[in-house]
Amino acid sequence: MTSQEVAAKEEGASGGEDYHDHAPAAKDYRDPPPVPLIDLPELGQWSFYRAIIAEFIATLLFLYITVLTIIGHNSQPDPCARVALVKAFQESYYTRYGGGANTINPAYSTGTGLGAEIIGTFVLVYTVFSATDPKRNARDSHVPVLAPLPIGFAVFIVHLATIPITGTGINPARSFGAAVIFNEEKPWDDHWIFWVGPFVGAAAAAFFYQKVMRAGTNNAFWSFSNKGGS
């Protein structure tokens, strides 16, 4: 064997060791298993109906509080603003202040409204991923985090920022329900924004979190750079 072959062999061996030294370790967490979009056997399980009840109650409370908040915000110039929340579902207040339905503030453009919905939904969905990620829980198990707290805080911050612009949709169910009950022309004119914005924002947050923030991407990048350098 020539000296060049010996050197090449040693270099290859050291490169192999180098790779294994830097290769990612086994996961110290467990991702939830993938589930089908439609699971017919689940229809016979109580957990399925319990989840439906929980979603119904949560959405009901979310819309109720949001509609009251938007009516209260819209009534600020009115001297009765302080009692608007209490009397929000009296017909006069409900009609006068837009029923809490999502519309674009005339002071802002449609593009600004759409951007607000995209960014607001991105912030919320990114926070949900971060707060419920099993990898983060395994890595930072010494720092207990109650997931509803950061998620609720994200909702609060997004509402502070976007109520003056769009009334804060960030959830098609919230926007659609309020528009159906109020059923006036203006909410329907702007309604597409409250579907497109949340879908785009949620998709962007999911892509960013899964492809940029998760360790799986780092592993893929390491493999790619390793192959490129070989």
C-alpha positions in Angstrom: 0.0 0.0 0.0 1.4 3.4 -1.0 1.9 6.3 1.4 -0.8 8.2 -0.4 -3.3 5.3 0.1 -2.4 5.1 3.8 -2.9 8.8 4.2 -6.2 8.7 2.4 -7.4 5.8 4.6 -6.4 7.6 7.8 -8.1 10.8 6.6 -11.3 8.9 5.8 -11.2 7.2 9.2 -10.7 10.5 11.0 -13.5 12.0 9.0 -15.8 9.2 10.0 -15.0 9.6 13.6 -15.5 13.4 13.2 -18.9 12.8 11.7 -20.0 10.4 14.5 -18.7 12.8 17.1 -20.9 15.5 15.7 -23.9 13.3 14.7 -27.0 14.2 16.6 -27.8 12.1 19.7 -31.0 10.1 20.1 -34.1 12.2 21.0 -34.7 12.6 24.7 -38.4 13.4 24.1 -41.3 11.7 22.3 -43.4 13.5 19.6 -47.1 12.6 19.6 -47.9 10.0 16.9 -49.4 11.1 13.6 -53.2 10.8 13.5 -55.5 10.5 10.4 -57.6 13.4 9.4 -60.8 11.3 9.8 -60.7 8.4 12.2 -64.1 6.6 12.1 -63.4 4.3 15.2 -63.0 7.5 17.2 -66.7 8.3 16.7 -67.5 5.5 19.3 -65.2 6.9 22.0 -66.3 9.2 24.8 -63.1 11.2 24.5 -64.1 12.4 21.1 -67.4 13.9 22.3 -65.7 15.3 25.4 -63.3 17.1 23.1 -66.2 18.5 21.1 -67.9 19.8 24.3 -64.7 21.3 25.5 -64.1 23.1 22.1 -67.8 24.3 22.1 -67.5 25.8 25.6 -64.1 27.4 25.0 -65.2 28.9 21.7 -68.5 30.2 23.3 -66.6 31.9 26.1 -64.0 33.3 23.7 -66.6 34.8 21.4 -68.7 36.1 24.3 -65.7 37.9 25.9 -64.3 39.1 22.6 -67.6 40.5 21.4 -68.1 42.3 24.7 -64.5 43.7 24.5 -65.0 45.0 20.9 -68.3 46.6 21.7 -66.7 48.2 24.7 -63.8 49.5 22.7 -66.1 50.9 19.9 -68.2 52.7 22.5 -65.2 54.5 24.1 -66.3 58.0 23.0 -69.7 57.4 24.5 -70.3 58.5 28.1 -72.0 55.2 28.7 -68.8 53.3 27.7 -68.2 52.1 31.3 -71.5 50.2 31.3 -71.4 49.0 27.7 -69.8 45.7 28.7 -72.6 45.0 31.1 -75.4 46.0 28.6 -73.6 44.8 25.5 -76.3 42.3 24.6 -79.1 44.8 24.8 -80.1 45.4 21.2 -79.4 49.1 21.1 -75.8 48.7 22.2 -75.3 45.6 20.1 -76.5 47.3 16.9 -74.9 50.7 17.6 -71.4 49.3 18.1 -71.4 46.8 15.3 -72.2 43.6 17.2 -68.5 42.9 17.9 -68.1 41.8 14.3 -64.7 42.1 12.6 -64.3 45.0 10.2 -61.4 47.1 9.0 -61.1 50.4 10.7 -61.6 53.1 7.9 -58.4 54.7 9.1 -56.4 51.7 7.8 -56.1 50.1 4.4 -57.2 46.6 3.5 -53.5 45.5 3.2 -52.8 46.8 6.7 -55.8 44.8 8.1 -54.7 41.7 6.3 -51.1 42.1 7.6 -52.4 42.6 11.1 -54.4 39.4 11.0 -51.4 37.4 9.5 -49.0 38.7 12.1 -51.4 38.3 15.0 -52.2 34.7 14.1 -48.5 34.0 13.5 -47.7 35.2 17.1 -50.5 33.1 18.6 -49.8 29.9 16.7 -46.0 30.2 17.3 -46.7 30.6 21.0 -48.9 27.5 21.0 -46.2 25.5 19.3 -43.5 26.7 21.7 -45.6 26.2 24.9 -46.7 22.7 23.9 -43.6 21.3 22.2 -42.5 18.0 23.9 -38.9 18.8 22.9 -39.0 22.0 24.9 -40.6 20.3 27.8 -37.9 17.7 27.9 -35.0 20.2 27.5 -36.3 22.7 30.0 -38.0 20.3 32.4 -36.4 22.2 35.3 -38.4 25.3 34.2 -42.1 24.4 34.7 -44.4 26.3 32.2 -48.1 26.1 32.4 -49.0 26.3 28.7 -52.2 28.3 29.0 -50.4 31.2 30.6 -48.1 32.1 27.6 -50.9 31.3 25.2 -53.3 33.5 27.0 -50.7 36.3 27.2 -50.1 36.0 23.5 -53.9 36.4 22.9 -53.9 39.4 25.2 -51.0 41.1 23.4 -52.4 40.5 20.0 -55.7 42.0 21.0 -54.0 45.1 22.3 -52.2 45.5 19.0 -55.0 44.7 16.5 -58.3 45.6 18.1 -58.0 49.2 16.7 -57.2 47.9 13.2 -59.5 44.9 12.7 -61.2 44.2 16.0 -58.9 41.1 16.2 -60.0 38.1 14.3 -57.1 35.6 14.4 -59.7 32.8 14.4 -62.2 32.3 11.6 -64.7 30.8 14.0 -64.8 34.1 16.0 -65.1 36.2 12.9 -67.7 34.0 11.1 -70.0 33.6 14.2 -70.1 37.3 14.9 -70.7 38.2 11.2 -73.5 35.7 10.9 -75.4 37.0 14.0 -74.8 40.7 13.2 -75.4 40.1 9.5 -74.8 43.5 8.1 -73.0 44.5 4.8 -69.8 45.9 6.2 -68.6 42.8 8.1 -69.2 40.6 5.0 -67.3 43.0 2.8 -64.2 42.5 4.8 -64.8 39.0 5.8 -62.3 37.3 3.5 -59.5 39.0 5.4 -60.5 37.1 8.5 -60.1 33.7 6.8 -57.1 34.4 4.6 -55.1 36.2 7.3 -55.4 33.5 10.0 -54.7 30.7 7.5 -51.6 32.4 6.1 -50.4 33.3 9.6 -50.9 29.9 11.0 -49.2 28.1 8.1 -46.3 30.5 8.3 -45.9 29.9 12.0 -46.1 26.1 11.6 -43.5 26.2 8.8 -41.2 28.4 10.7 -41.4 26.5 13.9 -41.0 23.0 12.3 -38.4 23.9 9.7 -36.4 26.5 11.5 -36.8 26.2 15.3 -37.0 22.4 15.7 -33.9 20.3 16.1 -35.0 18.0 13.2 -34.0 20.8 10.8 -30.6 21.1 12.3 -30.0 17.4 11.8 -31.1 17.6 8.2 -28.8 20.6 7.7 -25.9 18.7 9.3 -26.5 15.8 6.9 -26.8 18.0 3.9 -23.6 20.0 4.7 -21.8 16.7 5.4 -22.7 15.3 2.0 -21.8 18.6 0.4 -18.4 18.6 1.9 -17.5 15.1 1.0 
